[in-house]
Amino acid sequence: MSKVITLPGAAPGDSETLAEHIFRKIQSAIVKGEIAPGSKISEPELARIHGVSRGPLREALHRLEGQRLLVRVPHAGARVVSLSRQELSELYEIRESLEGTACRLAAERMPPAEIAELRGVLEAHERDEAFQAGLGYYQQEGDYDFHYRIVKGSGNQMLFRMLCDELYQLARMYRIQYSTTPNRPRQAYAEHHRILDAIADRDGELAEILMRRHIRASRLNIEQQIAQGNLQRTEA
């Protein structure tokens, strides 16, 4: 049985297993690019850094493999995922199609109270210091993530599992690491507002079109940055 710890600064009663704690720390480092794509994972080094035994660490690494953030290379061990250009393009094609559908469904099904909450989320994004400084878009996940909330609001559980479970952290990794292009955070924010307005107007067709355009614009931004060699490699 995994050891249970209480995290420093956590609210009374908030606890998680040691494996969960390590999983979250490594997941965050990968998603934010602190551990670079393609990096080899050294279990002894990670165990030393985090002061844990191999058992909880291996449990955490196994979960990261399930999220497609780590890949096993024969005779070489685990590495941080590094999608090829084609794989990255395919990921965004999947997002464009599925999130477009989710957006149309959200326009039909999302309760008014959830739409109001989503406006509050965008207001929080605008107040973020990094966003105000033009350094990137708001990076929190789950209910603070505009895309996550729309998929959730679609009411389609299969779409939710595909986009907010199976592919979520992988897509989020590339969203965050490529969000620092000058002007892109402001453009993305404006696109989010137009999408939300279409949802609030119950115009599912327009909401889907705007979401598809938004994700396509993100893909083109990434492809341009790769072509210019501005960011870390994305060759497998």
C-alpha positions as CSV (number, residue, x, y, z in Angstrom):
1,M,0.0,0.0,0.0
2,S,1.3,3.5,-0.9
3,K,2.4,5.7,1.9
4,V,0.0,8.7,2.5
5,I,1.4,12.1,3.0
6,T,-0.1,15.6,3.7
7,L,1.3,18.2,1.4
8,P,2.8,21.4,2.9
9,G,0.3,24.2,2.7
10,A,-2.6,21.9,1.9
11,A,-5.9,22.5,3.6
12,P,-6.6,20.3,6.7
13,G,-7.6,16.8,5.6
14,D,-6.1,17.2,2.1
15,S,-3.8,14.2,1.6
16,E,-2.5,12.0,-1.3
17,T,-0.3,9.1,-1.7
18,L,3.4,9.6,-2.1
19,A,3.2,8.1,-5.7
20,E,0.4,10.7,-6.5
21,H,2.6,13.5,-5.1
22,I,5.6,12.5,-7.2
23,F,3.3,11.9,-10.3
24,R,2.0,15.5,-10.1
25,K,5.5,17.0,-9.7
26,I,7.0,15.1,-12.6
27,Q,3.8,15.7,-14.7
28,S,4.0,19.4,-14.1
29,A,7.8,19.5,-15.0
30,I,7.1,17.7,-18.3
31,V,4.1,19.7,-19.3
32,K,5.8,23.0,-18.6
33,G,9.0,21.9,-20.5
34,E,11.2,21.9,-17.4
35,I,12.1,18.4,-18.4
36,A,12.6,18.7,-22.1
37,P,10.9,16.6,-24.8
38,G,13.0,13.6,-25.7
39,S,14.9,13.6,-22.3
40,K,15.9,10.2,-20.9
41,I,14.3,9.4,-17.6
42,S,16.7,8.2,-14.9
43,E,14.9,6.4,-12.2
44,P,17.9,6.6,-9.7
45,E,18.3,10.3,-10.4
46,L,14.6,11.0,-9.9
47,A,14.5,8.9,-6.8
48,R,17.4,10.9,-5.4
49,I,16.0,14.3,-6.3
50,H,12.5,13.6,-4.8
51,G,13.8,11.5,-1.9
52,V,11.6,8.5,-2.6
53,S,12.0,4.8,-3.1
54,R,11.7,3.1,-6.5
55,G,8.2,1.7,-5.8
56,P,6.2,5.0,-5.6
57,L,8.4,6.4,-8.4
58,R,7.7,3.5,-10.8
59,E,4.0,3.8,-10.0
60,A,4.1,7.5,-11.0
61,L,6.1,6.8,-14.2
62,H,3.6,4.2,-15.2
63,R,0.8,6.7,-14.9
64,L,2.7,9.2,-17.0
65,E,3.1,6.5,-19.7
66,G,-0.7,6.1,-19.6
67,Q,-1.0,9.9,-20.2
68,R,1.4,9.5,-23.2
69,L,3.9,11.9,-21.6
70,L,6.5,9.2,-21.3
71,V,7.3,6.5,-23.9
72,R,9.3,3.3,-23.5
73,V,12.2,2.9,-25.9
74,P,13.5,-0.7,-26.4
75,H,16.9,-1.1,-24.6
76,A,16.9,2.6,-23.7
77,G,14.3,2.9,-21.0
78,A,11.7,5.7,-20.6
79,R,11.9,9.1,-22.3
80,V,9.7,12.2,-22.3
81,V,7.5,12.2,-25.4
82,S,8.7,14.2,-28.3
83,L,6.1,14.1,-31.1
84,S,7.3,14.4,-34.7
85,R,5.9,17.2,-36.8
86,Q,3.5,14.8,-38.4
87,E,2.3,13.4,-35.1
88,L,1.9,16.9,-33.7
89,S,-0.1,18.0,-36.7
90,E,-2.3,14.8,-36.3
91,L,-2.9,15.7,-32.7
92,Y,-4.1,19.1,-33.6
93,E,-6.3,17.7,-36.4
94,I,-8.0,15.4,-33.8
95,R,-8.4,18.4,-31.4
96,E,-9.9,20.5,-34.1
97,S,-12.5,17.9,-35.0
98,L,-13.4,16.7,-31.6
99,E,-13.3,20.1,-29.8
100,G,-15.3,21.6,-32.6
101,T,-18.0,19.0,-31.9
102,A,-17.8,19.6,-28.2
103,C,-18.2,23.3,-28.7
104,R,-21.4,22.8,-30.8
105,L,-22.8,20.5,-28.2
106,A,-21.9,23.0,-25.4
107,A,-23.9,25.7,-27.2
108,E,-26.9,23.4,-27.1
109,R,-26.5,22.0,-23.6
110,M,-24.4,24.2,-21.4
111,P,-26.6,25.6,-18.5
112,P,-26.6,29.4,-18.2
113,A,-24.9,29.2,-14.8
114,E,-21.9,27.3,-16.4
115,I,-21.7,29.9,-19.2
116,A,-21.5,32.6,-16.6
117,E,-18.8,30.7,-14.7
118,L,-16.8,30.3,-17.9
119,R,-16.9,34.1,-18.4
120,G,-15.4,34.3,-14.9
121,V,-12.7,31.9,-16.0
122,L,-11.7,34.2,-18.9
123,E,-11.7,37.2,-16.6
124,A,-9.3,35.3,-14.3
125,H,-7.1,34.6,-17.4
126,E,-7.0,38.3,-18.3
127,R,-5.8,39.2,-14.8
128,D,-3.0,36.7,-14.8
129,E,0.4,38.4,-14.4
130,A,2.1,36.4,-17.1
131,F,-0.7,37.1,-19.6
132,Q,-0.6,40.9,-18.7
133,A,3.2,40.8,-19.4
134,G,2.7,39.0,-22.7
135,L,4.7,36.0,-21.5
136,G,2.1,33.4,-22.2
137,Y,-1.4,32.2,-21.6
138,Y,-2.9,31.1,-18.3
139,Q,-1.6,27.6,-17.5
140,Q,-3.9,26.1,-14.9
141,E,-5.7,22.9,-15.7
142,G,-9.1,21.4,-15.2
143,D,-12.0,23.8,-14.3
144,Y,-9.7,26.8,-14.9
145,D,-8.9,25.7,-18.4
146,F,-11.2,27.2,-21.1
147,H,-11.0,24.2,-23.4
148,Y,-11.6,21.7,-20.5
149,R,-14.7,23.5,-19.4
150,I,-16.2,23.5,-22.9
151,V,-15.7,19.8,-23.4
152,K,-17.2,19.2,-19.9
153,G,-20.1,21.4,-20.9
154,S,-20.8,19.3,-24.0
155,G,-22.3,16.7,-21.8
156,N,-20.8,13.9,-23.9
157,Q,-18.8,11.6,-21.6
158,M,-17.0,9.8,-24.5
159,L,-15.7,13.1,-25.8
160,F,-14.7,14.1,-22.2
161,R,-12.7,10.8,-21.8
162,M,-10.9,11.3,-25.1
163,L,-10.1,15.0,-24.7
164,C,-9.8,15.5,-21.0
165,D,-8.3,12.2,-19.9
166,E,-6.5,10.3,-22.7
167,L,-5.1,13.2,-24.6
168,Y,-5.4,16.1,-22.2
169,Q,-2.0,16.4,-20.7
170,L,-0.2,15.7,-24.0
171,A,-2.2,18.4,-25.7
172,R,-1.8,20.7,-22.8
173,M,2.0,20.2,-22.9
174,Y,2.2,21.6,-26.4
175,R,-0.4,24.3,-25.7
176,I,1.7,25.6,-22.9
177,Q,5.2,25.3,-24.4
178,Y,4.1,27.0,-27.6
179,S,2.0,29.8,-26.0
180,T,4.8,32.3,-25.7
181,T,4.8,33.6,-29.2
182,P,4.5,37.4,-29.3
183,N,0.8,38.5,-29.7
184,R,-0.5,34.9,-29.6
185,P,-1.8,35.0,-26.0
186,R,-3.9,38.1,-26.8
187,Q,-5.1,36.6,-30.0
188,A,-6.1,33.4,-28.3
189,Y,-7.9,35.3,-25.5
190,A,-9.9,37.2,-28.1
191,E,-10.8,34.0,-29.9
192,H,-11.9,32.5,-26.6
193,H,-14.3,35.4,-26.1
194,R,-15.8,35.0,-29.5
195,I,-16.3,31.3,-29.0
196,L,-18.0,31.9,-25.6
197,D,-20.3,34.6,-27.2
198,A,-21.4,32.0,-29.8
199,I,-22.1,29.5,-27.0
200,A,-24.0,32.0,-25.0
201,D,-26.1,32.9,-28.1
202,R,-26.8,29.1,-28.5
203,D,-25.3,29.3,-32.0
204,G,-23.8,25.8,-32.2
205,E,-22.8,26.1,-35.8
206,L,-20.8,29.3,-35.3
207,A,-19.3,28.0,-32.0
208,E,-18.0,24.9,-33.8
209,I,-16.5,27.0,-36.7
210,L,-14.8,29.4,-34.3
211,M,-13.3,26.6,-32.2
212,R,-12.0,24.9,-35.3
213,R,-10.4,28.1,-36.5
214,H,-8.9,28.7,-33.1
215,I,-7.3,25.3,-32.9
216,R,-6.1,25.6,-36.5
217,A,-4.5,29.0,-35.7
218,S,-2.7,27.3,-32.8
219,R,-1.5,24.5,-35.1
220,L,-0.2,27.0,-37.7
221,N,1.5,29.0,-35.0
222,I,3.3,25.9,-33.8
223,E,4.3,24.8,-37.3
224,Q,5.7,28.3,-37.9
225,Q,7.8,28.2,-34.7
226,I,9.1,24.7,-35.6
227,A,10.1,25.9,-39.1
228,Q,11.9,28.9,-37.5
229,G,13.7,26.6,-35.0
230,N,12.5,28.8,-32.1
231,L,11.6,26.0,-29.7
232,Q,12.7,22.6,-28.6
233,R,12.9,19.9,-31.2
234,T,9.8,17.9,-31.9
235,E,11.4,15.0,-33.8
236,A,10.7,11.6,-32.3
